[in-house]
Amino acid sequence: MAAGHVFVLIVRNAYPINLLRAVQNTPEVCSIFCATANPVEVVIAKTDQGHGVLGVIDGSPPKGVEGSRETAERKEFLRKIGYKR
């Protein structure tokens, strides 16, 4: 990326959302652009002072509208991984 003051945390065999609170609670962290298992693209700007991250493009466009069955499955999954109670 060649952008200063940026760190990227890549994790295997874990859900990124489970680590999010610990990263947010780190005083040196100012912004979190995404916590995902999806493919991402980083948007970087270049000025005379250097490079900086403008944002992150996460995932792909929606494939449809979630119905009541899908909502229940999603909530059950989030409870299973400890994100939702």
Biopython code that builds the backbone (N, CA, C, O; Angstrom):
import numpy as np
from Bio.PDB.StructureBuilder import StructureBuilder

atoms = [
    (1, "MET", "N", (0.814, -1.196, 0.000)),
    (1, "MET", "CA", (0.000, 0.000, 0.000)),
    (1, "MET", "C", (0.853, 1.254, 0.000)),
    (1, "MET", "O", (0.471, 2.266, -0.586)),
    (2, "ALA", "N", (1.988, 1.197, 0.642)),
    (2, "ALA", "CA", (2.882, 2.347, 0.748)),
    (2, "ALA", "C", (2.207, 3.541, 1.411)),
    (2, "ALA", "O", (2.525, 4.690, 1.103)),
    (3, "ALA", "N", (1.277, 3.269, 2.320)),
    (3, "ALA", "CA", (0.603, 4.336, 3.067)),
    (3, "ALA", "C", (1.074, 4.283, 4.513)),
    (3, "ALA", "O", (0.941, 3.253, 5.174)),
    (4, "GLY", "N", (1.618, 5.377, 4.999)),
    (4, "GLY", "CA", (2.139, 5.416, 6.357)),
    (4, "GLY", "C", (1.047, 5.354, 7.411)),
    (4, "GLY", "O", (-0.112, 5.670, 7.140)),
    (5, "HIS", "N", (1.424, 4.949, 8.600)),
    (5, "HIS", "CA", (0.527, 4.884, 9.748)),
    (5, "HIS", "C", (-0.686, 4.003, 9.482)),
    (5, "HIS", "O", (-1.794, 4.311, 9.922)),
    (6, "VAL", "N", (-0.473, 2.912, 8.766)),
    (6, "VAL", "CA", (-1.537, 1.955, 8.462)),
    (6, "VAL", "C", (-1.039, 0.578, 8.874)),
    (6, "VAL", "O", (0.103, 0.210, 8.599)),
    (7, "PHE", "N", (-1.902, -0.175, 9.531)),
    (7, "PHE", "CA", (-1.556, -1.576, 9.741)),
    (7, "PHE", "C", (-2.734, -2.433, 9.311)),
    (7, "PHE", "O", (-3.896, -2.059, 9.465)),
    (8, "VAL", "N", (-2.402, -3.579, 8.775)),
    (8, "VAL", "CA", (-3.396, -4.523, 8.280)),
    (8, "VAL", "C", (-3.256, -5.783, 9.108)),
    (8, "VAL", "O", (-2.155, -6.304, 9.287)),
    (9, "LEU", "N", (-4.362, -6.262, 9.604)),
    (9, "LEU", "CA", (-4.386, -7.476, 10.400)),
    (9, "LEU", "C", (-5.064, -8.558, 9.573)),
    (9, "LEU", "O", (-6.245, -8.441, 9.244)),
    (10, "ILE", "N", (-4.333, -9.598, 9.238)),
    (10, "ILE", "CA", (-4.874, -10.705, 8.456)),
    (10, "ILE", "C", (-4.945, -11.919, 9.369)),
    (10, "ILE", "O", (-3.949, -12.304, 9.981)),
    (11, "VAL", "N", (-6.108, -12.512, 9.457)),
    (11, "VAL", "CA", (-6.348, -13.608, 10.398)),
    (11, "VAL", "C", (-6.892, -14.815, 9.637)),
    (11, "VAL", "O", (-7.728, -14.668, 8.745)),
    (12, "ARG", "N", (-6.421, -15.988, 9.988)),
    (12, "ARG", "CA", (-6.934, -17.225, 9.395)),
    (12, "ARG", "C", (-7.693, -18.016, 10.454)),
    (12, "ARG", "O", (-7.398, -17.939, 11.646)),
    (13, "ASN", "N", (-8.664, -18.769, 9.992)),
    (13, "ASN", "CA", (-9.422, -19.681, 10.858)),
    (13, "ASN", "C", (-10.047, -18.970, 12.056)),
    (13, "ASN", "O", (-10.066, -19.508, 13.163)),
    (14, "ALA", "N", (-10.549, -17.778, 11.832)),
    (14, "ALA", "CA", (-11.245, -17.030, 12.882)),
    (14, "ALA", "C", (-12.236, -16.087, 12.211)),
    (14, "ALA", "O", (-12.126, -15.801, 11.018)),
    (15, "TYR", "N", (-13.183, -15.618, 12.972)),
    (15, "TYR", "CA", (-14.139, -14.650, 12.456)),
    (15, "TYR", "C", (-13.638, -13.249, 12.804)),
    (15, "TYR", "O", (-13.425, -12.952, 13.979)),
    (16, "PRO", "N", (-13.445, -12.387, 11.810)),
    (16, "PRO", "CA", (-12.910, -11.046, 12.072)),
    (16, "PRO", "C", (-13.724, -10.269, 13.110)),
    (16, "PRO", "O", (-13.168, -9.483, 13.877)),
    (17, "ILE", "N", (-15.011, -10.484, 13.131)),
    (17, "ILE", "CA", (-15.878, -9.733, 14.043)),
    (17, "ILE", "C", (-15.546, -10.052, 15.509)),
    (17, "ILE", "O", (-15.760, -9.213, 16.384)),
    (18, "ASN", "N", (-15.027, -11.251, 15.781)),
    (18, "ASN", "CA", (-14.665, -11.613, 17.154)),
    (18, "ASN", "C", (-13.448, -10.848, 17.658)),
    (18, "ASN", "O", (-13.258, -10.727, 18.868)),
    (19, "LEU", "N", (-12.619, -10.331, 16.753)),
    (19, "LEU", "CA", (-11.425, -9.584, 17.141)),
    (19, "LEU", "C", (-11.646, -8.077, 17.127)),
    (19, "LEU", "O", (-10.805, -7.319, 17.608)),
    (20, "LEU", "N", (-12.767, -7.646, 16.582)),
    (20, "LEU", "CA", (-12.998, -6.224, 16.354)),
    (20, "LEU", "C", (-12.945, -5.398, 17.634)),
    (20, "LEU", "O", (-12.312, -4.342, 17.650)),
    (21, "ARG", "N", (-13.582, -5.841, 18.690)),
    (21, "ARG", "CA", (-13.612, -5.057, 19.929)),
    (21, "ARG", "C", (-12.210, -4.863, 20.513)),
    (21, "ARG", "O", (-11.882, -3.776, 20.987)),
    (22, "ALA", "N", (-11.394, -5.898, 20.480)),
    (22, "ALA", "CA", (-10.028, -5.781, 21.001)),
    (22, "ALA", "C", (-9.224, -4.758, 20.200)),
    (22, "ALA", "O", (-8.459, -3.984, 20.774)),
    (23, "VAL", "N", (-9.395, -4.751, 18.882)),
    (23, "VAL", "CA", (-8.681, -3.786, 18.047)),
    (23, "VAL", "C", (-9.209, -2.377, 18.308)),
    (23, "VAL", "O", (-8.421, -1.437, 18.411)),
    (24, "GLN", "N", (-10.530, -2.216, 18.417)),
    (24, "GLN", "CA", (-11.125, -0.907, 18.689)),
    (24, "GLN", "C", (-10.648, -0.336, 20.025)),
    (24, "GLN", "O", (-10.488, 0.876, 20.164)),
    (25, "ASN", "N", (-10.424, -1.200, 20.994)),
    (25, "ASN", "CA", (-10.016, -0.754, 22.331)),
    (25, "ASN", "C", (-8.534, -0.428, 22.435)),
    (25, "ASN", "O", (-8.072, -0.001, 23.493)),
    (26, "THR", "N", (-7.788, -0.620, 21.368)),
    (26, "THR", "CA", (-6.376, -0.270, 21.354)),
    (26, "THR", "C", (-6.249, 1.235, 21.140)),
    (26, "THR", "O", (-6.704, 1.739, 20.113)),
    (27, "PRO", "N", (-5.639, 1.976, 22.083)),
    (27, "PRO", "CA", (-5.611, 3.447, 21.996)),
    (27, "PRO", "C", (-4.994, 3.997, 20.714)),
    (27, "PRO", "O", (-5.377, 5.077, 20.264)),
    (28, "GLU", "N", (-4.057, 3.282, 20.127)),
    (28, "GLU", "CA", (-3.394, 3.786, 18.926)),
    (28, "GLU", "C", (-4.248, 3.680, 17.662)),
    (28, "GLU", "O", (-3.907, 4.270, 16.637)),
    (29, "VAL", "N", (-5.349, 2.938, 17.724)),
    (29, "VAL", "CA", (-6.214, 2.743, 16.557)),
    (29, "VAL", "C", (-7.193, 3.910, 16.448)),
    (29, "VAL", "O", (-7.975, 4.160, 17.365)),
    (30, "CYS", "N", (-7.142, 4.622, 15.319)),
    (30, "CYS", "CA", (-8.037, 5.758, 15.085)),
    (30, "CYS", "C", (-9.262, 5.359, 14.278)),
    (30, "CYS", "O", (-10.378, 5.771, 14.593)),
    (31, "SER", "N", (-9.059, 4.569, 13.254)),
    (31, "SER", "CA", (-10.154, 4.176, 12.358)),
    (31, "SER", "C", (-10.009, 2.719, 11.967)),
    (31, "SER", "O", (-8.904, 2.198, 11.818)),
    (32, "ILE", "N", (-11.158, 2.075, 11.804)),
    (32, "ILE", "CA", (-11.195, 0.725, 11.266)),
    (32, "ILE", "C", (-12.024, 0.803, 9.996)),
    (32, "ILE", "O", (-13.175, 1.239, 10.022)),
    (33, "PHE", "N", (-11.439, 0.382, 8.894)),
    (33, "PHE", "CA", (-12.139, 0.476, 7.625)),
    (33, "PHE", "C", (-13.025, -0.732, 7.361)),
    (33, "PHE", "O", (-14.088, -0.587, 6.756)),
    (34, "CYS", "N", (-12.620, -1.909, 7.793)),
    (34, "CYS", "CA", (-13.496, -3.068, 7.639)),
    (34, "CYS", "C", (-12.992, -4.229, 8.480)),
    (34, "CYS", "O", (-11.813, -4.308, 8.824)),
    (35, "ALA", "N", (-13.910, -5.122, 8.799)),
    (35, "ALA", "CA", (-13.591, -6.397, 9.435)),
    (35, "ALA", "C", (-14.430, -7.417, 8.683)),
    (35, "ALA", "O", (-15.633, -7.528, 8.921)),
    (36, "THR", "N", (-13.818, -8.149, 7.796)),
    (36, "THR", "CA", (-14.583, -8.982, 6.875)),
    (36, "THR", "C", (-13.802, -10.204, 6.440)),
    (36, "THR", "O", (-12.576, -10.254, 6.540)),
    (37, "ALA", "N", (-14.533, -11.179, 5.961)),
    (37, "ALA", "CA", (-13.918, -12.330, 5.323)),
    (37, "ALA", "C", (-14.051, -12.229, 3.804)),
    (37, "ALA", "O", (-13.636, -13.127, 3.072)),
    (38, "ASN", "N", (-14.634, -11.127, 3.346)),
    (38, "ASN", "CA", (-14.839, -10.909, 1.910)),
    (38, "ASN", "C", (-13.570, -10.368, 1.255)),
    (38, "ASN", "O", (-12.708, -9.809, 1.933)),
    (39, "PRO", "N", (-13.458, -10.533, -0.051)),
    (39, "PRO", "CA", (-12.362, -9.862, -0.763)),
    (39, "PRO", "C", (-12.543, -8.344, -0.645)),
    (39, "PRO", "O", (-13.671, -7.852, -0.678)),
    (40, "VAL", "N", (-11.460, -7.618, -0.511)),
    (40, "VAL", "CA", (-11.537, -6.157, -0.387)),
    (40, "VAL", "C", (-10.558, -5.490, -1.340)),
    (40, "VAL", "O", (-9.580, -6.092, -1.784)),
    (41, "GLU", "N", (-10.848, -4.229, -1.641)),
    (41, "GLU", "CA", (-9.928, -3.374, -2.378)),
    (41, "GLU", "C", (-9.714, -2.123, -1.534)),
    (41, "GLU", "O", (-10.667, -1.575, -0.981)),
    (42, "VAL", "N", (-8.470, -1.673, -1.433)),
    (42, "VAL", "CA", (-8.137, -0.475, -0.666)),
    (42, "VAL", "C", (-7.988, 0.689, -1.634)),
    (42, "VAL", "O", (-7.260, 0.600, -2.622)),
    (43, "VAL", "N", (-8.696, 1.797, -1.337)),
    (43, "VAL", "CA", (-8.623, 2.993, -2.165)),
    (43, "VAL", "C", (-7.591, 3.925, -1.535)),
    (43, "VAL", "O", (-7.759, 4.365, -0.397)),
    (44, "ILE", "N", (-6.526, 4.223, -2.275)),
    (44, "ILE", "CA", (-5.413, 5.020, -1.761)),
    (44, "ILE", "C", (-5.267, 6.289, -2.590)),
    (44, "ILE", "O", (-5.373, 6.266, -3.816)),
    (45, "ALA", "N", (-5.021, 7.399, -1.892)),
    (45, "ALA", "CA", (-4.763, 8.672, -2.573)),
    (45, "ALA", "C", (-3.293, 9.024, -2.395)),
    (45, "ALA", "O", (-2.681, 8.669, -1.388)),
    (46, "LYS", "N", (-2.728, 9.722, -3.374)),
    (46, "LYS", "CA", (-1.342, 10.151, -3.317)),
    (46, "LYS", "C", (-1.301, 11.677, -3.424)),
    (46, "LYS", "O", (-1.883, 12.266, -4.334)),
    (47, "THR", "N", (-0.599, 12.303, -2.472)),
    (47, "THR", "CA", (-0.390, 13.747, -2.510)),
    (47, "THR", "C", (1.099, 14.016, -2.382)),
    (47, "THR", "O", (1.898, 13.080, -2.337)),
    (48, "ASP", "N", (1.477, 15.283, -2.324)),
    (48, "ASP", "CA", (2.886, 15.627, -2.129)),
    (48, "ASP", "C", (3.411, 15.148, -0.777)),
    (48, "ASP", "O", (4.612, 14.929, -0.624)),
    (49, "GLN", "N", (2.519, 14.983, 0.206)),
    (49, "GLN", "CA", (2.931, 14.530, 1.536)),
    (49, "GLN", "C", (3.059, 13.012, 1.629)),
    (49, "GLN", "O", (3.670, 12.501, 2.568)),
    (50, "GLY", "N", (2.502, 12.300, 0.686)),
    (50, "GLY", "CA", (2.588, 10.842, 0.711)),
    (50, "GLY", "C", (1.292, 10.191, 0.303)),
    (50, "GLY", "O", (0.490, 10.773, -0.426)),
    (51, "HIS", "N", (1.091, 8.967, 0.782)),
    (51, "HIS", "CA", (-0.088, 8.172, 0.444)),
    (51, "HIS", "C", (-0.988, 8.045, 1.668)),
    (51, "HIS", "O", (-0.511, 8.072, 2.803)),
    (52, "GLY", "N", (-2.277, 7.906, 1.435)),
    (52, "GLY", "CA", (-3.223, 7.700, 2.521)),
    (52, "GLY", "C", (-4.405, 6.867, 2.056)),
    (52, "GLY", "O", (-4.777, 6.885, 0.883)),
    (53, "VAL", "N", (-4.982, 6.143, 2.991)),
    (53, "VAL", "CA", (-6.137, 5.302, 2.688)),
    (53, "VAL", "C", (-7.401, 6.144, 2.751)),
    (53, "VAL", "O", (-7.683, 6.774, 3.771)),
    (54, "LEU", "N", (-8.159, 6.157, 1.666)),
    (54, "LEU", "CA", (-9.444, 6.855, 1.630)),
    (54, "LEU", "C", (-10.578, 5.958, 2.093)),
    (54, "LEU", "O", (-11.545, 6.428, 2.692)),
    (55, "GLY", "N", (-10.460, 4.692, 1.820)),
    (55, "GLY", "CA", (-11.519, 3.764, 2.196)),
    (55, "GLY", "C", (-11.248, 2.378, 1.680)),
    (55, "GLY", "O", (-10.214, 2.104, 1.071)),
    (56, "VAL", "N", (-12.213, 1.500, 1.941)),
    (56, "VAL", "CA", (-12.097, 0.107, 1.539)),
    (56, "VAL", "C", (-13.384, -0.300, 0.848)),
    (56, "VAL", "O", (-14.478, -0.006, 1.329)),
    (57, "ILE", "N", (-13.249, -0.973, -0.274)),
    (57, "ILE", "CA", (-14.401, -1.531, -0.970)),
    (57, "ILE", "C", (-14.491, -2.988, -0.551)),
    (57, "ILE", "O", (-13.575, -3.775, -0.791)),
    (58, "ASP", "N", (-15.604, -3.338, 0.078)),
    (58, "ASP", "CA", (-15.760, -4.631, 0.728)),
    (58, "ASP", "C", (-16.830, -5.457, 0.029)),
    (58, "ASP", "O", (-17.981, -5.035, -0.077)),
    (59, "GLY", "N", (-16.447, -6.623, -0.442)),
    (59, "GLY", "CA", (-17.430, -7.565, -0.959)),
    (59, "GLY", "C", (-17.944, -7.232, -2.340)),
    (59, "GLY", "O", (-17.255, -6.616, -3.153)),
    (60, "SER", "N", (-19.159, -7.650, -2.584)),
    (60, "SER", "CA", (-19.787, -7.477, -3.892)),
    (60, "SER", "C", (-21.215, -6.994, -3.698)),
    (60, "SER", "O", (-21.715, -6.978, -2.573)),
    (61, "PRO", "N", (-21.878, -6.602, -4.780)),
    (61, "PRO", "CA", (-23.265, -6.135, -4.659)),
    (61, "PRO", "C", (-24.179, -7.217, -4.085)),
    (61, "PRO", "O", (-23.879, -8.404, -4.220)),
    (62, "PRO", "N", (-25.271, -6.839, -3.456)),
    (62, "PRO", "CA", (-26.209, -7.825, -2.901)),
    (62, "PRO", "C", (-26.759, -8.744, -3.991)),
    (62, "PRO", "O", (-26.938, -8.337, -5.139)),
    (63, "LYS", "N", (-27.016, -9.967, -3.609)),
    (63, "LYS", "CA", (-27.539, -10.940, -4.565)),
    (63, "LYS", "C", (-29.051, -11.088, -4.455)),
    (63, "LYS", "O", (-29.660, -11.834, -5.221)),
    (64, "GLY", "N", (-29.653, -10.386, -3.513)),
    (64, "GLY", "CA", (-31.099, -10.471, -3.349)),
    (64, "GLY", "C", (-31.529, -9.869, -2.033)),
    (64, "GLY", "O", (-30.725, -9.283, -1.307)),
    (65, "VAL", "N", (-32.805, -10.019, -1.733)),
    (65, "VAL", "CA", (-33.384, -9.503, -0.499)),
    (65, "VAL", "C", (-33.531, -10.649, 0.484)),
    (65, "VAL", "O", (-33.973, -11.741, 0.125)),
    (66, "GLU", "N", (-33.156, -10.390, 1.725)),
    (66, "GLU", "CA", (-33.221, -11.411, 2.767)),
    (66, "GLU", "C", (-34.666, -11.614, 3.221)),
    (66, "GLU", "O", (-35.358, -10.649, 3.545)),
    (67, "GLY", "N", (-35.116, -12.855, 3.244)),
    (67, "GLY", "CA", (-36.449, -13.187, 3.727)),
    (67, "GLY", "C", (-36.409, -13.563, 5.199)),
    (67, "GLY", "O", (-35.345, -13.541, 5.817)),
    (68, "SER", "N", (-37.556, -13.906, 5.763)),
    (68, "SER", "CA", (-37.632, -14.213, 7.201)),
    (68, "SER", "C", (-36.810, -15.457, 7.547)),
    (68, "SER", "O", (-36.202, -15.508, 8.616)),
    (69, "ARG", "N", (-36.779, -16.454, 6.668)),
    (69, "ARG", "CA", (-35.980, -17.662, 6.931)),
    (69, "ARG", "C", (-34.495, -17.323, 6.958)),
    (69, "ARG", "O", (-33.769, -17.779, 7.841)),
    (70, "GLU", "N", (-34.042, -16.523, 5.993)),
    (70, "GLU", "CA", (-32.633, -16.124, 5.934)),
    (70, "GLU", "C", (-32.258, -15.250, 7.133)),
    (70, "GLU", "O", (-31.147, -15.350, 7.654)),
    (71, "THR", "N", (-33.182, -14.399, 7.564)),
    (71, "THR", "CA", (-32.937, -13.557, 8.739)),
    (71, "THR", "C", (-32.708, -14.428, 9.963)),
    (71, "THR", "O", (-31.775, -14.191, 10.730)),
    (72, "ALA", "N", (-33.556, -15.435, 10.151)),
    (72, "ALA", "CA", (-33.418, -16.335, 11.299)),
    (72, "ALA", "C", (-32.092, -17.102, 11.228)),
    (72, "ALA", "O", (-31.421, -17.266, 12.247)),
    (73, "GLU", "N", (-31.712, -17.572, 10.037)),
    (73, "GLU", "CA", (-30.440, -18.286, 9.884)),
    (73, "GLU", "C", (-29.251, -17.383, 10.195)),
    (73, "GLU", "O", (-28.299, -17.808, 10.849)),
    (74, "ARG", "N", (-29.306, -16.133, 9.725)),
    (74, "ARG", "CA", (-28.215, -15.182, 9.980)),
    (74, "ARG", "C", (-28.083, -14.900, 11.476)),
    (74, "ARG", "O", (-26.976, -14.904, 12.014)),
    (75, "LYS", "N", (-29.201, -14.659, 12.142)),
    (75, "LYS", "CA", (-29.156, -14.370, 13.585)),
    (75, "LYS", "C", (-28.648, -15.565, 14.374)),
    (75, "LYS", "O", (-27.889, -15.401, 15.329)),
    (76, "GLU", "N", (-29.060, -16.764, 13.984)),
    (76, "GLU", "CA", (-28.577, -17.972, 14.654)),
    (76, "GLU", "C", (-27.069, -18.119, 14.468)),
    (76, "GLU", "O", (-26.360, -18.472, 15.410)),
    (77, "PHE", "N", (-26.580, -17.853, 13.265)),
    (77, "PHE", "CA", (-25.137, -17.917, 13.003)),
    (77, "PHE", "C", (-24.391, -16.900, 13.866)),
    (77, "PHE", "O", (-23.356, -17.229, 14.446)),
    (78, "LEU", "N", (-24.901, -15.671, 13.960)),
    (78, "LEU", "CA", (-24.234, -14.644, 14.759)),
    (78, "LEU", "C", (-24.214, -15.020, 16.234)),
    (78, "LEU", "O", (-23.240, -14.733, 16.930)),
    (79, "ARG", "N", (-25.274, -15.657, 16.719)),
    (79, "ARG", "CA", (-25.282, -16.137, 18.111)),
    (79, "ARG", "C", (-24.248, -17.247, 18.296)),
    (79, "ARG", "O", (-23.556, -17.307, 19.312)),
    (80, "LYS", "N", (-24.158, -18.118, 17.300)),
    (80, "LYS", "CA", (-23.222, -19.257, 17.358)),
    (80, "LYS", "C", (-21.777, -18.775, 17.486)),
    (80, "LYS", "O", (-20.991, -19.375, 18.220)),
    (81, "ILE", "N", (-21.420, -17.701, 16.783)),
    (81, "ILE", "CA", (-20.032, -17.215, 16.847)),
    (81, "ILE", "C", (-19.831, -16.197, 17.966)),
    (81, "ILE", "O", (-18.738, -15.653, 18.123)),
    (82, "GLY", "N", (-20.890, -15.937, 18.750)),
    (82, "GLY", "CA", (-20.736, -15.071, 19.907)),
    (82, "GLY", "C", (-20.894, -13.584, 19.636)),
    (82, "GLY", "O", (-20.547, -12.768, 20.490)),
    (83, "TYR", "N", (-21.408, -13.212, 18.470)),
    (83, "TYR", "CA", (-21.550, -11.803, 18.133)),
    (83, "TYR", "C", (-22.888, -11.247, 18.595)),
    (83, "TYR", "O", (-22.972, -10.068, 18.942)),
    (84, "LYS", "N", (-23.921, -12.050, 18.608)),
    (84, "LYS", "CA", (-25.256, -11.602, 18.988)),
    (84, "LYS", "C", (-25.786, -12.523, 20.082)),
    (84, "LYS", "O", (-25.594, -13.738, 20.048)),
    (85, "ARG", "N", (-26.448, -11.917, 21.036)),
    (85, "ARG", "CA", (-26.988, -12.711, 22.151)),
    (85, "ARG", "C", (-28.473, -12.921, 22.006)),
    (85, "ARG", "O", (-29.091, -13.566, 22.854)),
]
sb = StructureBuilder()
sb.init_structure("model")
sb.init_model(0)
sb.init_chain("A")
sb.init_seg("    ")
for serial, (resi, resn, name, xyz) in enumerate(atoms, 1):
    if name == "N":
        sb.init_residue(resn, " ", resi, " ")
    sb.init_atom(name, np.array(xyz, "f"), 0.0, 1.0, " ", f" {name:<3s}", serial, name[0])
structure = sb.get_structure()
